[in-house]
Amino acid sequence: MLSDDRGNYVYIINPKNVVERRDIKIGTVNDSGVTIAQGISGNEAVVLSAGPFLNPGQKVKPKRQSAS
């Protein structure tokens, strides 16, 4: 999860392997992690690392990883 003056967001990778910003609303935060209450459905390919080095519209070669 990232944040800026517009709020909290994640980057997702769309079916064309292009980075998209997705604004989110944070739910609970505890020792297990952070719950995203709004903004994604759970079916998106969410960027787990390197988000600060990406820009919306950038084409990438994602390395897919299953959810833990």
C-alpha positions in Angstrom: 0.0 0.0 0.0 1.2 3.5 -0.8 -0.1 6.9 0.1 0.2 10.5 -1.1 -1.7 13.8 -0.8 -4.6 12.1 -2.7 -4.9 9.3 -0.2 -4.1 5.5 0.0 -3.6 3.5 -3.1 -2.2 0.4 -4.7 -0.9 -0.3 -8.1 -2.5 -3.1 -10.1 -1.4 -4.6 -13.3 -4.1 -4.7 -15.9 -4.5 -7.5 -18.5 -2.3 -5.6 -20.9 0.5 -5.6 -18.3 0.2 -1.9 -17.8 0.4 -0.3 -14.3 -2.8 1.4 -13.0 -3.3 3.3 -9.8 -6.3 2.1 -7.7 -7.4 4.3 -4.8 -8.3 2.3 -1.7 -9.9 2.7 1.7 -8.1 1.0 4.6 -10.1 -1.2 6.9 -8.6 -2.9 9.9 -4.9 -2.9 10.7 -3.5 -5.6 13.1 -0.5 -7.9 13.5 -1.7 -10.0 10.6 -1.7 -7.1 8.2 -3.9 -4.5 6.6 -7.4 -5.0 5.3 -8.5 -3.1 2.2 -12.2 -2.2 2.7 -12.8 -0.5 -0.7 -11.1 -0.1 -4.0 -10.2 -3.6 -5.1 -12.3 -6.8 -5.5 -9.5 -9.3 -4.8 -9.2 -10.5 -8.4 -6.7 -7.8 -9.4 -3.0 -8.4 -9.9 -1.7 -6.1 -7.1 1.9 -4.9 -7.1 3.6 -6.3 -4.0 7.0 -4.6 -4.2 8.7 -1.9 -6.3 5.5 0.3 -6.2 7.4 3.5 -5.5 9.5 2.9 -8.7 6.4 2.5 -11.0 4.2 5.1 -12.7 0.7 4.7 -14.0 0.6 3.8 -17.7 4.0 2.1 -17.5 4.2 -1.3 -19.2 5.8 -4.1 -17.1 6.7 -7.8 -17.2 5.0 -9.0 -14.0 6.4 -11.9 -12.0 3.2 -13.6 -10.8 3.1 -15.0 -7.3 0.1 -16.8 -5.6 -1.6 -15.1 -2.7 -0.5 -16.3 0.7 
